[in-house]
Structures are given as C-alpha cells and as structure tokens.
Amino acid sequence: MAESWWITNKTRKTIVIGDLPRVPELGPNKKIDLLVYASKEEIGQSSVLSGLIQSGTFSLQKVSDVIRGT
C-alpha cells in the first residue's frame, strides 16, 4: 500500500513551512506530496503546518493507493 499526503497552497503567495525545513516553498495554488520530504511523525508534529491548515491557507488530503499483485 502506497500512501500520499498531498498539501495544496490555497493562496496567491509563496509559503514556507518553517518547522519542516526539507519541504520546499510552495507557490500559489501549488500541490506537493509531503511524504516525499518529511516523515509522518514530522508532519504530525508541525505546529506551523497545523496552523496553516486551521486557517484555511493550506488543505491536506491523505490518499492511500492499493498496490495489487498479479
């Protein structure tokens, strides 16, 4: 099972998540998979990210894809 946590910047500004230093700055209306840059634990402990989501600046979508064997 592959998992992705897609985050979308819903503003017209470029934003940096200050306490997740490996996550690149996210331009206006851009979307990235956070798990490429940070672990689930780091993401869960990010107070900056939590604040951005609560304010409506960012949206977070968790996606799980089932990988089927043949």
VEXGULUM-920094 format. One record per atom (N, C-alpha, C, CB): residue in three letters; x, y, z. Coordinates in steps of 0.001 Angstrom, whole numbers, plus 500000, padded with zeros to 6 digits. Glycine has a CB too. Layout:
BEGIN
<site><res>ALA</res><east>X</east><north>Y</north><up>Z</up></site>
...
END
This chain:
BEGIN
<site><res>MET</res><east>500837</east><north>498826</north><up>500000</up></site>
<site><res>MET</res><east>500000</east><north>500000</north><up>500000</up></site>
<site><res>MET</res><east>500891</east><north>501248</north><up>500000</up></site>
<site><res>MET</res><east>499043</east><north>499992</north><up>501218</up></site>
<site><res>ALA</res><east>500658</east><north>502121</north><up>499039</up></site>
<site><res>ALA</res><east>501383</east><north>503384</north><up>498967</up></site>
<site><res>ALA</res><east>500492</east><north>504482</north><up>499537</up></site>
<site><res>ALA</res><east>501811</east><north>503710</north><up>497499</up></site>
<site><res>GLU</res><east>501090</east><north>505401</north><up>500237</up></site>
<site><res>GLU</res><east>500316</east><north>506474</north><up>500856</up></site>
<site><res>GLU</res><east>500918</east><north>507814</north><up>500458</up></site>
<site><res>GLU</res><east>500284</east><north>506322</north><up>502404</up></site>
<site><res>SER</res><east>500074</east><north>508780</north><up>500220</up></site>
<site><res>SER</res><east>500492</east><north>510143</north><up>499893</up></site>
<site><res>SER</res><east>499720</east><north>511120</north><up>500761</up></site>
<site><res>SER</res><east>500272</east><north>510453</north><up>498385</up></site>
<site><res>TRP</res><east>500365</east><north>512182</north><up>501156</up></site>
<site><res>TRP</res><east>499709</east><north>513269</north><up>501884</up></site>
<site><res>TRP</res><east>499902</east><north>514523</north><up>501040</up></site>
<site><res>TRP</res><east>500298</east><north>513448</north><up>503355</up></site>
<site><res>TRP</res><east>498921</east><north>514833</north><up>500225</up></site>
<site><res>TRP</res><east>499003</east><north>515974</north><up>499329</up></site>
<site><res>TRP</res><east>498568</east><north>517238</north><up>500044</up></site>
<site><res>TRP</res><east>498151</east><north>515747</north><up>498085</up></site>
<site><res>ILE</res><east>499420</east><north>518251</north><up>499948</up></site>
<site><res>ILE</res><east>499095</east><north>519544</north><up>500538</up></site>
<site><res>ILE</res><east>499006</east><north>520569</north><up>499413</up></site>
<site><res>ILE</res><east>500159</east><north>519969</north><up>501610</up></site>
<site><res>THR</res><east>498006</east><north>521442</north><up>499496</up></site>
<site><res>THR</res><east>497772</east><north>522453</north><up>498472</up></site>
<site><res>THR</res><east>497793</east><north>523831</north><up>499112</up></site>
<site><res>THR</res><east>496428</east><north>522207</north><up>497745</up></site>
<site><res>ASN</res><east>498569</east><north>524722</north><up>498525</up></site>
<site><res>ASN</res><east>498597</east><north>526117</north><up>498941</up></site>
<site><res>ASN</res><east>497418</east><north>526815</north><up>498272</up></site>
<site><res>ASN</res><east>499964</east><north>526806</north><up>498570</up></site>
<site><res>LYS</res><east>496468</east><north>527265</north><up>499055</up></site>
<site><res>LYS</res><east>495242</east><north>527858</north><up>498520</up></site>
<site><res>LYS</res><east>495313</east><north>529383</north><up>498430</up></site>
<site><res>LYS</res><east>494062</east><north>527458</north><up>499379</up></site>
<site><res>THR</res><east>496518</east><north>529944</north><up>498520</up></site>
<site><res>THR</res><east>496668</east><north>531400</north><up>498492</up></site>
<site><res>THR</res><east>497328</east><north>531853</north><up>497198</up></site>
<site><res>THR</res><east>497486</east><north>531880</north><up>499696</up></site>
<site><res>ARG</res><east>497539</east><north>533133</north><up>497101</up></site>
<site><res>ARG</res><east>498254</east><north>533727</north><up>495960</up></site>
<site><res>ARG</res><east>499692</east><north>534076</north><up>496327</up></site>
<site><res>ARG</res><east>497524</east><north>534984</north><up>495466</up></site>
<site><res>LYS</res><east>500161</east><north>533526</north><up>497464</up></site>
<site><res>LYS</res><east>501512</east><north>533806</north><up>497942</up></site>
<site><res>LYS</res><east>502328</east><north>532518</north><up>498004</up></site>
<site><res>LYS</res><east>501470</east><north>534483</north><up>499327</up></site>
<site><res>THR</res><east>503647</east><north>532646</north><up>497910</up></site>
<site><res>THR</res><east>504542</east><north>531520</north><up>498131</up></site>
<site><res>THR</res><east>504733</east><north>531376</north><up>499634</up></site>
<site><res>THR</res><east>505916</east><north>531719</north><up>497394</up></site>
<site><res>ILE</res><east>504583</east><north>530151</north><up>500147</up></site>
<site><res>ILE</res><east>504631</east><north>529920</north><up>501589</up></site>
<site><res>ILE</res><east>505667</east><north>528846</north><up>501918</up></site>
<site><res>ILE</res><east>503239</east><north>529508</north><up>502122</up></site>
<site><res>VAL</res><east>506393</east><north>529052</north><up>503015</up></site>
<site><res>VAL</res><east>507358</east><north>528089</north><up>503535</up></site>
<site><res>VAL</res><east>506815</east><north>527554</north><up>504857</up></site>
<site><res>VAL</res><east>508779</east><north>528739</north><up>503722</up></site>
<site><res>ILE</res><east>506920</east><north>526243</north><up>505061</up></site>
<site><res>ILE</res><east>506518</east><north>525652</north><up>506342</up></site>
<site><res>ILE</res><east>507762</east><north>525646</north><up>507218</up></site>
<site><res>ILE</res><east>505915</east><north>524187</north><up>506166</up></site>
<site><res>GLY</res><east>507881</east><north>526614</north><up>508079</up></site>
<site><res>GLY</res><east>509103</east><north>526892</north><up>508823</up></site>
<site><res>GLY</res><east>509674</east><north>525750</north><up>509640</up></site>
<site><res>GLY</res><east>508861</east><north>528002</north><up>509710</up></site>
<site><res>ASP</res><east>508838</east><north>524885</north><up>510199</up></site>
<site><res>ASP</res><east>509368</east><north>523805</north><up>511028</up></site>
<site><res>ASP</res><east>509487</east><north>522477</north><up>510270</up></site>
<site><res>ASP</res><east>508486</east><north>523618</north><up>512243</up></site>
<site><res>LEU</res><east>509334</east><north>522521</north><up>508955</up></site>
<site><res>LEU</res><east>509595</east><north>521366</north><up>508088</up></site>
<site><res>LEU</res><east>510610</east><north>521818</north><up>507028</up></site>
<site><res>LEU</res><east>508253</east><north>520816</north><up>507416</up></site>
<site><res>PRO</res><east>511888</east><north>521917</north><up>507409</up></site>
<site><res>PRO</res><east>512890</east><north>522550</north><up>506548</up></site>
<site><res>PRO</res><east>513164</east><north>521844</north><up>505220</up></site>
<site><res>PRO</res><east>514156</east><north>522654</north><up>507291</up></site>
<site><res>ARG</res><east>512915</east><north>520548</north><up>505121</up></site>
<site><res>ARG</res><east>513170</east><north>519850</north><up>503850</up></site>
<site><res>ARG</res><east>512037</east><north>520024</north><up>502846</up></site>
<site><res>ARG</res><east>513390</east><north>518370</north><up>504106</up></site>
<site><res>VAL</res><east>510889</east><north>520505</north><up>503301</up></site>
<site><res>VAL</res><east>509761</east><north>520747</north><up>502405</up></site>
<site><res>VAL</res><east>510035</east><north>522054</north><up>501656</up></site>
<site><res>VAL</res><east>508396</east><north>520815</north><up>503198</up></site>
<site><res>PRO</res><east>510007</east><north>522016</north><up>500315</up></site>
<site><res>PRO</res><east>510294</east><north>523244</north><up>499565</up></site>
<site><res>PRO</res><east>509187</east><north>524274</north><up>499726</up></site>
<site><res>PRO</res><east>510490</east><north>522927</north><up>498089</up></site>
<site><res>GLU</res><east>509526</east><north>525524</north><up>499403</up></site>
<site><res>GLU</res><east>508491</east><north>526553</north><up>499429</up></site>
<site><res>GLU</res><east>507416</east><north>526170</north><up>498425</up></site>
<site><res>GLU</res><east>509081</east><north>527967</north><up>499109</up></site>
<site><res>LEU</res><east>506196</east><north>526507</north><up>498774</up></site>
<site><res>LEU</res><east>505058</east><north>526103</north><up>497958</up></site>
<site><res>LEU</res><east>504427</east><north>527341</north><up>497339</up></site>
<site><res>LEU</res><east>504017</east><north>525316</north><up>498799</up></site>
<site><res>GLY</res><east>504501</east><north>527416</north><up>496023</up></site>
<site><res>GLY</res><east>503970</east><north>528573</north><up>495306</up></site>
<site><res>GLY</res><east>502455</east><north>528629</north><up>495323</up></site>
<site><res>GLY</res><east>504453</east><north>528561</north><up>493887</up></site>
<site><res>PRO</res><east>501905</east><north>529723</north><up>494818</up></site>
<site><res>PRO</res><east>500467</east><north>529915</north><up>494795</up></site>
<site><res>PRO</res><east>499746</east><north>528786</north><up>494063</up></site>
<site><res>PRO</res><east>500137</east><north>531238</north><up>494151</up></site>
<site><res>ASN</res><east>498704</east><north>528257</north><up>494700</up></site>
<site><res>ASN</res><east>497868</east><north>527206</north><up>494117</up></site>
<site><res>ASN</res><east>498643</east><north>525959</north><up>493697</up></site>
<site><res>ASN</res><east>497140</east><north>527751</north><up>492931</up></site>
<site><res>LYS</res><east>499803</east><north>525715</north><up>494307</up></site>
<site><res>LYS</res><east>500609</east><north>524532</north><up>494004</up></site>
<site><res>LYS</res><east>500314</east><north>523417</north><up>494989</up></site>
<site><res>LYS</res><east>502102</east><north>524874</north><up>494024</up></site>
<site><res>LYS</res><east>500634</east><north>522185</north><up>494576</up></site>
<site><res>LYS</res><east>500328</east><north>520998</north><up>495370</up></site>
<site><res>LYS</res><east>501555</east><north>520083</north><up>495365</up></site>
<site><res>LYS</res><east>499063</east><north>520251</north><up>494811</up></site>
<site><res>ILE</res><east>501907</east><north>519516</north><up>496543</up></site>
<site><res>ILE</res><east>503010</east><north>518552</north><up>496632</up></site>
<site><res>ILE</res><east>502631</east><north>517427</north><up>497587</up></site>
<site><res>ILE</res><east>504320</east><north>519246</north><up>497102</up></site>
<site><res>ASP</res><east>503348</east><north>516320</north><up>497463</up></site>
<site><res>ASP</res><east>503192</east><north>515200</north><up>498387</up></site>
<site><res>ASP</res><east>504189</east><north>515392</north><up>499526</up></site>
<site><res>ASP</res><east>503413</east><north>513819</north><up>497661</up></site>
<site><res>LEU</res><east>503691</east><north>515667</north><up>500719</up></site>
<site><res>LEU</res><east>504559</east><north>515924</north><up>501875</up></site>
<site><res>LEU</res><east>505429</east><north>514728</north><up>502245</up></site>
<site><res>LEU</res><east>503721</east><north>516319</north><up>503067</up></site>
<site><res>LEU</res><east>504951</east><north>513506</north><up>502029</up></site>
<site><res>LEU</res><east>505711</east><north>512320</north><up>502429</up></site>
<site><res>LEU</res><east>506987</east><north>512140</north><up>501627</up></site>
<site><res>LEU</res><east>504858</east><north>511092</north><up>502289</up></site>
<site><res>VAL</res><east>507139</east><north>512869</north><up>500539</up></site>
<site><res>VAL</res><east>508392</east><north>512842</north><up>499780</up></site>
<site><res>VAL</res><east>509484</east><north>513575</north><up>500564</up></site>
<site><res>VAL</res><east>508201</east><north>513485</north><up>498372</up></site>
<site><res>TYR</res><east>509103</east><north>514539</north><up>501369</up></site>
<site><res>TYR</res><east>510051</east><north>515419</north><up>502054</up></site>
<site><res>TYR</res><east>510127</east><north>515233</north><up>503565</up></site>
<site><res>TYR</res><east>509699</east><north>516824</north><up>501768</up></site>
<site><res>ALA</res><east>509108</east><north>514648</north><up>504178</up></site>
<site><res>ALA</res><east>509063</east><north>514532</north><up>505639</up></site>
<site><res>ALA</res><east>508357</east><north>513243</north><up>506040</up></site>
<site><res>ALA</res><east>508348</east><north>515753</north><up>506266</up></site>
<site><res>SER</res><east>508684</east><north>512757</north><up>507234</up></site>
<site><res>SER</res><east>508033</east><north>511548</north><up>507750</up></site>
<site><res>SER</res><east>506656</east><north>511911</north><up>508317</up></site>
<site><res>SER</res><east>508916</east><north>510864</north><up>508845</up></site>
<site><res>LYS</res><east>505832</east><north>510891</north><up>508525</up></site>
<site><res>LYS</res><east>504517</east><north>511114</north><up>509138</up></site>
<site><res>LYS</res><east>504664</east><north>511771</north><up>510502</up></site>
<site><res>LYS</res><east>503747</east><north>509789</north><up>509271</up></site>
<site><res>GLU</res><east>505677</east><north>511355</north><up>511257</up></site>
<site><res>GLU</res><east>505897</east><north>511915</north><up>512596</up></site>
<site><res>GLU</res><east>506226</east><north>513408</north><up>512515</up></site>
<site><res>GLU</res><east>507036</east><north>511160</north><up>513317</up></site>
<site><res>GLU</res><east>507114</east><north>513772</north><up>511579</up></site>
<site><res>GLU</res><east>507470</east><north>515188</north><up>511419</up></site>
<site><res>GLU</res><east>506253</east><north>516008</north><up>511003</up></site>
<site><res>GLU</res><east>508597</east><north>515349</north><up>510378</up></site>
<site><res>ILE</res><east>505473</east><north>515464</north><up>510097</up></site>
<site><res>ILE</res><east>504275</east><north>516169</north><up>509626</up></site>
<site><res>ILE</res><east>503286</east><north>516357</north><up>510780</up></site>
<site><res>ILE</res><east>503603</east><north>515390</north><up>508460</up></site>
<site><res>GLY</res><east>503084</east><north>515300</north><up>511559</up></site>
<site><res>GLY</res><east>502147</east><north>515360</north><up>512676</up></site>
<site><res>GLY</res><east>502568</east><north>516308</north><up>513781</up></site>
<site><res>GLY</res><east>501966</east><north>514006</north><up>513244</up></site>
<site><res>GLN</res><east>503869</east><north>516548</north><up>513910</up></site>
<site><res>GLN</res><east>504378</east><north>517422</north><up>514970</up></site>
<site><res>GLN</res><east>504552</east><north>518870</north><up>514519</up></site>
<site><res>GLN</res><east>505696</east><north>516894</north><up>515477</up></site>
<site><res>SER</res><east>504274</east><north>519161</north><up>513269</up></site>
<site><res>SER</res><east>504478</east><north>520514</north><up>512743</up></site>
<site><res>SER</res><east>503373</east><north>521461</north><up>513201</up></site>
<site><res>SER</res><east>504539</east><north>520486</north><up>511212</up></site>
<site><res>SER</res><east>503728</east><north>522369</north><up>514087</up></site>
<site><res>SER</res><east>502746</east><north>523355</north><up>514549</up></site>
<site><res>SER</res><east>502467</east><north>524399</north><up>513468</up></site>
<site><res>SER</res><east>503240</east><north>524043</north><up>515833</up></site>
<site><res>VAL</res><east>503454</east><north>524704</north><up>512642</up></site>
<site><res>VAL</res><east>503259</east><north>525665</north><up>511557</up></site>
<site><res>VAL</res><east>502256</east><north>525103</north><up>510549</up></site>
<site><res>VAL</res><east>504610</east><north>525995</north><up>510860</up></site>
<site><res>LEU</res><east>502437</east><north>523836</north><up>510162</up></site>
<site><res>LEU</res><east>501519</east><north>523199</north><up>509219</up></site>
<site><res>LEU</res><east>500102</east><north>523146</north><up>509793</up></site>
<site><res>LEU</res><east>502005</east><north>521779</north><up>508870</up></site>
<site><res>SER</res><east>499975</east><north>522784</north><up>511060</up></site>
<site><res>SER</res><east>498660</east><north>522743</north><up>511706</up></site>
<site><res>SER</res><east>497972</east><north>524099</north><up>511634</up></site>
<site><res>SER</res><east>498793</east><north>522301</north><up>513166</up></site>
<site><res>GLY</res><east>498723</east><north>525147</north><up>511902</up></site>
<site><res>GLY</res><east>498165</east><north>526499</north><up>511849</up></site>
<site><res>GLY</res><east>497721</east><north>526892</north><up>510449</up></site>
<site><res>GLY</res><east>499181</east><north>527495</north><up>512354</up></site>
<site><res>LEU</res><east>498514</east><north>526506</north><up>509439</up></site>
<site><res>LEU</res><east>498167</east><north>526822</north><up>508054</up></site>
<site><res>LEU</res><east>496899</east><north>526087</north><up>507623</up></site>
<site><res>LEU</res><east>499327</east><north>526461</north><up>507118</up></site>
<site><res>ILE</res><east>496744</east><north>524854</north><up>508067</up></site>
<site><res>ILE</res><east>495547</east><north>524079</north><up>507728</up></site>
<site><res>ILE</res><east>494326</east><north>524652</north><up>508446</up></site>
<site><res>ILE</res><east>495738</east><north>522588</north><up>508098</up></site>
<site><res>GLN</res><east>494483</east><north>524959</north><up>509736</up></site>
<site><res>GLN</res><east>493356</east><north>525511</north><up>510511</up></site>
<site><res>GLN</res><east>492902</east><north>526863</north><up>509978</up></site>
<site><res>GLN</res><east>493744</east><north>525647</north><up>511981</up></site>
<site><res>SER</res><east>493837</east><north>527647</north><up>509457</up></site>
<site><res>SER</res><east>493481</east><north>528964</north><up>508935</up></site>
<site><res>SER</res><east>492855</east><north>528898</north><up>507543</up></site>
<site><res>SER</res><east>494706</east><north>529847</north><up>508896</up></site>
<site><res>GLY</res><east>492922</east><north>527727</north><up>506911</up></site>
<site><res>GLY</res><east>492369</east><north>527582</north><up>505568</up></site>
<site><res>GLY</res><east>493352</east><north>527941</north><up>504469</up></site>
<site><res>GLY</res><east>491149</east><north>528429</north><up>505432</up></site>
<site><res>THR</res><east>494587</east><north>528278</north><up>504852</up></site>
<site><res>THR</res><east>495613</east><north>528636</north><up>503887</up></site>
<site><res>THR</res><east>496049</east><north>527416</north><up>503071</up></site>
<site><res>THR</res><east>496816</east><north>529257</north><up>504601</up></site>
<site><res>PHE</res><east>496156</east><north>526264</north><up>503736</up></site>
<site><res>PHE</res><east>496528</east><north>525007</north><up>503084</up></site>
<site><res>PHE</res><east>495395</east><north>524007</north><up>503266</up></site>
<site><res>PHE</res><east>497865</east><north>524443</north><up>503663</up></site>
<site><res>SER</res><east>495295</east><north>523094</north><up>502314</up></site>
<site><res>SER</res><east>494412</east><north>521935</north><up>502504</up></site>
<site><res>SER</res><east>495289</east><north>520691</north><up>502437</up></site>
<site><res>SER</res><east>493253</east><north>521887</north><up>501415</up></site>
<site><res>LEU</res><east>494921</east><north>519679</north><up>503197</up></site>
<site><res>LEU</res><east>495683</east><north>518432</north><up>503265</up></site>
<site><res>LEU</res><east>494760</east><north>517291</north><up>502893</up></site>
<site><res>LEU</res><east>496300</east><north>518212</north><up>504684</up></site>
<site><res>GLN</res><east>495223</east><north>516451</north><up>501982</up></site>
<site><res>GLN</res><east>494448</east><north>515299</north><up>501550</up></site>
<site><res>GLN</res><east>495314</east><north>514054</north><up>501666</up></site>
<site><res>GLN</res><east>493930</east><north>515484</north><up>500098</up></site>
<site><res>LYS</res><east>494868</east><north>513098</north><up>502462</up></site>
<site><res>LYS</res><east>495578</east><north>511833</north><up>502633</up></site>
<site><res>LYS</res><east>495013</east><north>510843</north><up>501621</up></site>
<site><res>LYS</res><east>495442</east><north>511287</north><up>504103</up></site>
<site><res>VAL</res><east>495890</east><north>510228</north><up>500823</up></site>
<site><res>VAL</res><east>495464</east><north>509312</north><up>499775</up></site>
<site><res>VAL</res><east>496216</east><north>508000</north><up>499938</up></site>
<site><res>VAL</res><east>495703</east><north>509920</north><up>498366</up></site>
<site><res>SER</res><east>495489</east><north>506906</north><up>499958</up></site>
<site><res>SER</res><east>496089</east><north>505569</north><up>500002</up></site>
<site><res>SER</res><east>495745</east><north>504845</north><up>498718</up></site>
<site><res>SER</res><east>495598</east><north>504761</north><up>501242</up></site>
<site><res>ASP</res><east>496757</east><north>504338</north><up>498053</up></site>
<site><res>ASP</res><east>496552</east><north>503565</north><up>496836</up></site>
<site><res>ASP</res><east>496887</east><north>502120</north><up>497128</up></site>
<site><res>ASP</res><east>497411</east><north>504110</north><up>495663</up></site>
<site><res>VAL</res><east>496007</east><north>501219</north><up>496784</up></site>
<site><res>VAL</res><east>496255</east><north>499803</north><up>496974</up></site>
<site><res>VAL</res><east>497036</east><north>499293</north><up>495782</up></site>
<site><res>VAL</res><east>494934</east><north>499014</north><up>497156</up></site>
<site><res>ILE</res><east>498199</east><north>498714</north><up>496062</up></site>
<site><res>ILE</res><east>499008</east><north>498138</north><up>495001</up></site>
<site><res>ILE</res><east>498673</east><north>496667</north><up>494923</up></site>
<site><res>ILE</res><east>500531</east><north>498362</north><up>495247</up></site>
<site><res>ARG</res><east>498164</east><north>496241</north><up>493791</up></site>
<site><res>ARG</res><east>497701</east><north>494866</north><up>493636</up></site>
<site><res>ARG</res><east>498745</east><north>494029</north><up>492921</up></site>
<site><res>ARG</res><east>496375</east><north>494825</north><up>492873</up></site>
<site><res>GLY</res><east>499036</east><north>492867</north><up>493487</up></site>
<site><res>GLY</res><east>499958</east><north>491936</north><up>492852</up></site>
<site><res>GLY</res><east>499271</east><north>491172</north><up>491738</up></site>
<site><res>GLY</res><east>500534</east><north>490968</north><up>493877</up></site>
<site><res>THR</res><east>500061</east><north>490706</north><up>490791</up></site>
<site><res>THR</res><east>499479</east><north>489932</north><up>489696</up></site>
<site><res>THR</res><east>499919</east><north>488503</north><up>489772</up></site>
<site><res>THR</res><east>499858</east><north>490521</north><up>488349</up></site>
END
